[in-house]
């Protein structure tokens, strides 16, 4: 299947796009999106998308792989609307769903389009979210479950954080558990060796924007865990539709904004200097750091209290302005 021929910058595009022309105070529109769909001609698609975004002055990162697309972009409202229209000219991306937030300045320095083996790395190529999607729970239904303390069938609900340990340090769902992984590719062996620990519970996996849970939930079902859901749209969709109920702290994002609060407002100012590796604050007693000799453990770790209503959103001193290990902004979601 060939990709679409894109119109020149400034030309009209017929595809319908959500309104992104109302950024508060004339600020910057930030979008995040992904789709698992078979893509071919990746070098040609890369060149077309890079040229289009550069012509429009859009900055950020697009990851392309045979399994799909993952992107984080920022620009003026008009430029972002034009990029979305361009993407949706390709029939494979016509239904691309985006999450939108706003900032006073662009959180990216330049525009990059990268070719990858996977748009989110799990190293389990047999998992194909394009062909099969694990059941998803909407933010509003999840809130109802958490309010009640159980799902609609009366099973207790376990919230499983699939993000990296340093992301978890900024916030998460109250009472949630995680494996303390350093990278998402460590998640698979942790699940596969400890699947019996989820028996009798409804497990809801969650991450920043939903992309990691597309694979995590499929992995867990394949490991024999019966009642597994993914939070549709991730933390960002939950913030947008529900707010901060049952969530303490903020949500780490892979750009210069560092984190977003439950109102989707950036926390702290962009830091010009990158930190090579974050040093997580030692808030959680008994937290286990995974090593080659010590597999990740399933941990119940209390999260810090949320920021009081009306108080400024703090930026922890340990929080990096860029992710560790050379990760690109769109590498996780």
Secondary structure, 3 states (H helix, E strand, C coil): CCCCCCCCCCCCCCCCCCCCCCCHHHCEEEEEEEEECCCCCHHHHHHHHHHHHHHHCCEEEEEEECCEEEEEEEECHHHHHHHHHHHCCCHHHCCCCEEEEEECCCCCCCEEEEECCCCCCCCCCCCCCCCCCCCEECHHHHHHHHHHCCCCCCCCEEEEECCCHHHHCCEEECCCEECCCCCHHHHHHHHHHCHHHHCCCEEEEECCCCHHHHHHHHHHHHCCCCCEEEECCHHHHHHHHCCCCCEEECEECCCCCCEECCCCCECCCCCCCCCCCCCCCCCCCCCCCCECCECCCCEECCCCCCCCCCCCCCCCCCCCCCCCCCCCHHHCC
